[in-house]
């Protein structure tokens, strides 16, 4: 796939190198018209784009904003009028199966082209290079995004009119705000929050009462899973079981487990090892209801995951367990402690290719070497801070 894309865009790269436009200059005139914001990542990725989208609409109300998300689950983050003017839902993974979804992809690209956007903003992470190609093919005059590797021929900056170098030391949320500087938007405070509604707040309170999750005790949330193609982020369910028992015995805490239906086998395995009785809410809650529930938690313990970012967005302290992914770029934004092992080969996840290197240890040693005591220590530290 990368080779085909490389061959197709090689002439454009040659032309770009001849012209050599500087990607560092901002848009000269006050932006007007319409902008497509490509935020078609996972749940956590899309949530991390929300501060940039809201700042864009707040600072440039004359620029009509359309946000493209993977599905309506991600669409719940954006409120009409505040963060956007319209929403487009189309599964980004379809582009990774070009033969199977050829017709659908072509129709979608034609739709984007016909809408006549004057600007395109690709927020990070941009799911490999395809979003940069879509921005290029939209015919938008201004195209802004982070630079990614394009096969064997270098960065994707020739597909953009304005671009930022990819930076593993810069948090995703902050880098998304950096992209707005090309539109003349400077000095933005990163206001990271989940837009909770009254219905979700009421549902969460009812659920807490039903399961007796507070009753004068600590209420701690846990998320032990990940979607099927990201199991490399997951700590051992048996160790999570030990943590749940530790919380129940040492802190007399009530523990609730969150997650999607696809994570149920991992949670059932964990519960089979647990001596305590955590409340299993896996598959029971949508994203807004999960956010409202986590807003009541005293602490949230999780793998690197979408719910980790949801917890941070409702200001709940987080203890996050990291293995091969980047702790600076993808940390929970706010009060948190990251538990990880310093290793020469970690982190090995490469955002530029949306891939993880084959572990030379034959196993994910960076995760397996994290002990139960390591996580207990972080929990004590975080609870003492509160």
C-alpha positions in Angstrom: 0.0 0.0 0.0 2.8 2.5 1.0 4.7 1.6 -2.2 1.7 2.4 -4.4 1.1 5.7 -2.6 4.8 6.5 -2.9 4.8 5.9 -6.7 1.6 8.0 -7.2 2.9 11.0 -5.3 6.5 10.9 -6.3 5.9 13.5 -9.1 4.2 15.8 -6.7 7.2 15.5 -4.3 9.5 16.5 -7.2 7.4 19.6 -7.9 7.3 20.4 -4.2 11.1 20.3 -3.9 11.3 22.7 -6.9 8.9 25.2 -5.5 10.0 24.7 -1.8 7.2 26.7 -0.1 8.0 27.4 3.5 5.6 25.5 5.8 6.3 27.9 8.7 4.3 30.9 7.4 0.8 31.5 8.6 -2.3 32.3 6.5 -1.9 36.0 5.6 -5.6 37.1 5.5 -8.3 36.6 8.1 -9.6 33.1 7.4 -13.1 32.9 6.0 -15.1 30.3 4.1 -15.4 26.7 5.4 -13.0 24.3 7.0 -13.0 20.5 7.2 -11.4 19.2 10.4 -10.3 15.6 10.0 -10.6 14.1 13.5 -11.2 10.5 12.4 -9.1 8.7 15.0 -10.1 6.6 17.9 -12.2 7.7 20.9 -9.3 9.1 22.9 -7.7 10.7 19.8 -10.9 12.4 18.8 -11.5 13.7 22.3 -8.0 15.2 22.3 -9.0 17.3 19.2 -11.9 18.9 21.0 -10.0 21.9 22.5 -8.6 22.8 19.1 -12.0 22.5 17.4 -13.7 24.6 20.1 -10.9 27.3 19.9 -11.2 27.4 16.2 -14.9 28.1 16.3 -14.5 30.5 19.2 -11.7 32.6 17.6 -12.9 32.4 14.0 -16.7 32.3 14.1 -16.9 33.4 10.5 -15.2 30.1 9.4 -17.9 27.4 9.0 -16.5 24.3 10.6 -17.3 20.7 9.6 -15.8 17.9 11.7 -15.2 14.4 10.2 -15.3 11.6 12.8 -15.2 7.8 12.5 -18.7 7.2 13.9 -21.4 8.8 16.0 -19.8 7.5 19.2 -17.0 10.0 18.5 -19.5 12.6 17.4 -20.8 13.0 20.9 -17.8 15.2 21.8 -18.9 18.0 19.5 -21.8 20.3 20.1 -23.4 22.1 17.2 -22.7 25.8 17.3 -20.0 25.6 20.0 -17.5 23.2 18.4 -18.8 22.9 14.9 -21.5 23.7 12.4 -21.9 20.2 10.9 -20.7 16.7 11.4 -19.6 14.1 8.9 -19.4 10.4 9.9 -17.5 8.0 7.8 -15.4 5.0 8.9 -11.7 5.9 8.4 -10.6 2.2 8.5 -12.4 1.7 5.1 -9.5 3.4 3.5 -7.2 0.6 4.7 -9.3 -1.9 2.7 -9.3 0.0 -0.7 -10.5 -2.9 -2.8 -13.3 -3.9 -0.5 -14.6 -0.4 0.0 -13.5 1.1 -3.3 -17.0 2.4 -4.3 -17.8 3.8 -0.9 -14.5 5.5 -0.6 -14.8 7.1 -4.0 -18.3 8.4 -3.2 -17.0 9.9 0.1 -14.1 11.6 -1.6 -16.4 13.0 -4.3 -18.6 14.3 -1.5 -15.7 16.0 0.2 -14.6 17.5 -3.1 -18.1 18.8 -4.0 -18.5 20.5 -0.6 -15.8 22.9 -1.7 -13.9 23.5 1.6 -11.5 26.4 1.5 -9.5 25.0 4.4 -8.6 21.6 5.8 -7.2 20.9 9.2 -5.8 17.5 10.0 -5.5 17.0 13.7 -3.2 14.6 15.3 -2.9 11.7 15.1 -3.9 11.6 11.5 -4.1 7.9 11.1 -1.1 7.3 8.9 -0.9 9.3 5.6 -4.4 8.8 4.2 -5.9 11.9 5.8 -3.1 14.0 4.3 -3.9 12.6 0.9 -7.6 13.4 1.4 -6.8 16.9 2.4 -4.7 17.2 -0.7 -7.4 15.9 -3.0 -10.1 18.1 -1.5 -8.8 21.1 -3.6 -8.8 23.3 -0.4 -6.6 26.3 -0.8 -5.2 26.0 2.7 -4.3 22.6 4.1 -2.8 22.3 7.6 -1.5 19.2 9.4 1.3 17.3 11.1 4.0 15.8 8.9 4.0 12.0 8.6 6.3 9.6 6.7 5.1 8.8 3.2 6.5 5.3 2.3 10.1 5.6 1.4 10.2 9.2 0.2 10.0 11.3 3.4 7.4 13.5 5.1 3.9 14.3 3.9 4.5 18.1 4.1 4.2 18.5 0.3 0.5 17.5 0.7 -0.1 20.4 3.0 0.4 24.2 2.5 1.3 24.5 6.2 2.7 21.8 8.4 4.3 21.0 11.7 7.1 18.5 12.3 5.8 15.4 14.2 7.1 15.7 17.8 7.0 12.8 20.2 7.9 15.1 23.0 4.8 17.3 22.5 1.4 16.1 23.9 -1.2 15.4 21.2 -3.6 18.0 22.6 -1.0 20.7 22.6 0.2 19.9 19.1 -3.4 20.2 17.9 -3.5 23.7 19.4 -0.1 24.5 17.7 -1.6 23.8 14.3 -4.1 26.7 14.9 -1.2 29.2 14.8 -1.2 28.9 11.1 -4.7 30.5 11.2 -3.5 33.3 13.4 -4.9 31.8 16.6 -2.3 32.2 19.4 -1.9 31.8 23.2 -4.8 29.3 23.6 -5.4 27.9 27.1 -5.9 24.1 26.7 -9.5 23.9 28.0 -10.0 20.1 28.1 -13.4 19.0 29.2 -16.1 16.6 28.3 -19.4 18.3 27.4 -21.6 16.5 29.9 -25.4 16.8 29.7 -28.0 16.7 32.4 -29.3 13.4 31.3 -25.9 11.7 31.6 -25.4 13.3 35.0 -28.7 11.9 36.2 -28.1 8.4 34.8 -24.7 8.3 36.6 -26.2 9.3 39.9 -28.8 6.6 39.6 -26.2 4.0 38.7 -24.0 5.0 41.6 -27.0 4.7 44.0 -28.1 1.4 42.5 -24.7 -0.3 43.0 -23.9 1.5 46.2 -20.7 2.9 44.7 -20.2 5.6 47.2 -21.8 5.1 50.6 -19.1 7.1 52.4 -16.3 5.1 50.8 -13.7 5.7 48.0 -15.1 5.1 44.6 -12.5 3.9 42.1 -12.9 3.1 38.4 -10.8 0.6 36.5 -10.4 0.0 32.8 -8.4 -3.1 32.0 -9.1 -3.7 28.3 -8.5 -2.2 24.9 -10.0 -2.7 21.4 -8.9 -6.0 19.7 -6.1 -4.4 17.6 -4.6 -2.7 20.6 -4.1 -5.5 23.1 -0.4 -4.6 23.2 -1.5 -1.8 25.6 -3.0 -4.2 28.1 -1.5 -5.1 31.5 -2.1 -8.7 32.8 -5.8 -9.2 34.0 -4.5 -11.2 37.0 -2.5 -8.3 38.2 -5.5 -6.0 37.8 -7.4 -8.5 40.0 -4.8 -8.1 42.7 -5.1 -4.3 42.5 -8.9 -4.6 42.9 -8.5 -6.7 46.0 -5.9 -4.3 47.3 -8.3 -1.4 47.0 -11.1 -3.3 48.6 -9.0 -4.5 51.6 -6.6 -1.6 52.2 -8.9 1.3 51.4 -12.4 -0.3 51.7 -13.0 1.2 48.3 -15.8 0.3 45.9 -14.4 -0.6 42.5 -16.3 -0.4 39.1 -15.0 -1.8 35.9 -15.7 0.0 32.6 -15.3 -1.0 29.0 -16.9 -2.0 25.8 -18.5 -5.4 25.0 -15.4 -6.5 23.1 -13.4 -6.3 26.3 -15.7 -8.6 28.3 -13.5 -11.7 28.0 -10.6 -9.8 29.6 -12.8 -8.5 32.4 -14.3 -12.0 33.0 -10.8 -13.4 33.3 -9.9 -10.7 35.8 -13.0 -11.3 37.9 -12.3 -15.0 38.0 -9.0 -14.2 39.8 -10.4 -11.5 42.1 -11.3 -12.3 45.7 -13.3 -9.1 46.0 -16.5 -8.2 44.1 -15.9 -5.2 41.7 -19.0 -3.9 39.9 -18.9 -5.1 36.3 -20.3 -2.3 34.0 -18.6 -3.5 30.9 -20.9 -3.1 27.8 -23.5 -1.3 29.9 -22.5 2.3 29.2 -22.2 4.6 26.2 -19.4 7.2 26.1 -21.4 10.1 27.7 -22.6 7.8 30.5 -19.1 6.6 31.1 -17.8 10.1 31.3 -20.5 11.1 33.8 -19.8 8.1 35.9 -16.0 8.7 35.9 -16.6 12.3 37.0 -17.7 10.8 40.4 -14.6 8.6 40.8 -11.9 9.5 43.3 -9.4 7.7 41.1 -9.3 5.9 37.7 -6.8 3.1 37.0 -6.3 2.1 33.4 -4.2 1.1 30.5 -3.4 3.6 27.8 -6.9 3.9 26.4 -9.8 6.1 25.3 -11.4 5.9 28.7 -8.1 7.2 30.2 -8.6 10.4 28.2 -12.3 10.6 29.1 -11.4 10.4 32.8 -8.9 13.2 32.4 -11.5 15.3 30.6 -13.8 15.2 33.6 -10.9 16.0 35.9 -10.6 12.6 37.6 -7.1 11.8 38.7 -5.6 8.9 36.7 -3.0 6.2 37.3 -2.1 5.0 33.8 -0.1 1.9 33.0 2.0 2.3 29.8 4.0 -0.2 27.9 5.1 0.4 24.2 3.2 3.7 23.7 4.6 7.2 24.2 4.1 8.5 27.8 4.7 12.2 26.9 2.6 12.3 23.7 -0.4 10.3 24.9 -0.4 10.9 28.7 -3.7 11.8 30.4 -4.0 15.6 30.3 -4.2 16.7 33.9 -3.4 15.2 37.3 -2.0 11.7 36.7 0.8 9.3 37.5 2.2 7.1 34.7 3.5 3.6 35.7 6.0 2.3 33.2 9.4 0.6 32.9 12.4 2.5 31.5 13.8 0.4 28.8 16.1 1.1 25.9 13.5 -0.3 23.4 10.5 1.4 25.0 8.5 3.2 23.7 8.5 1.4 20.4 5.1 2.4 19.0 5.5 4.5 15.9 2.7 7.0 15.2 4.1 7.8 11.8 3.2 4.3 10.6 0.5 3.6 13.2 2.4 0.4 14.1 4.3 -1.2 16.9 7.8 -2.7 16.4 8.2 -6.4 16.9 9.3 -6.9 20.4 12.9 -8.2 20.5 12.2 -9.9 23.8 9.6 -12.2 22.3 7.0 -10.6 24.7 6.0 -7.2 25.8 8.6 -7.0 28.5 7.9 -3.3 29.1 4.4 -4.3 30.3 5.1 -7.7 31.9 7.9 -6.2 34.1 5.5 -3.7 35.7 4.7 -5.3 39.1 1.6 -5.1 41.2 3.7 -3.3 43.8 4.6 -0.6 41.2 1.0 0.2 40.6 0.1 0.0 44.3 2.8 2.6 45.0 1.3 4.9 42.4 -2.2 4.5 43.8 -1.0 5.4 47.3 0.8 8.4 46.0 -2.2 9.7 44.1 -4.7 9.1 46.9 -2.3 10.8 49.4 -2.3 13.9 47.1 -6.1 14.0 47.4 
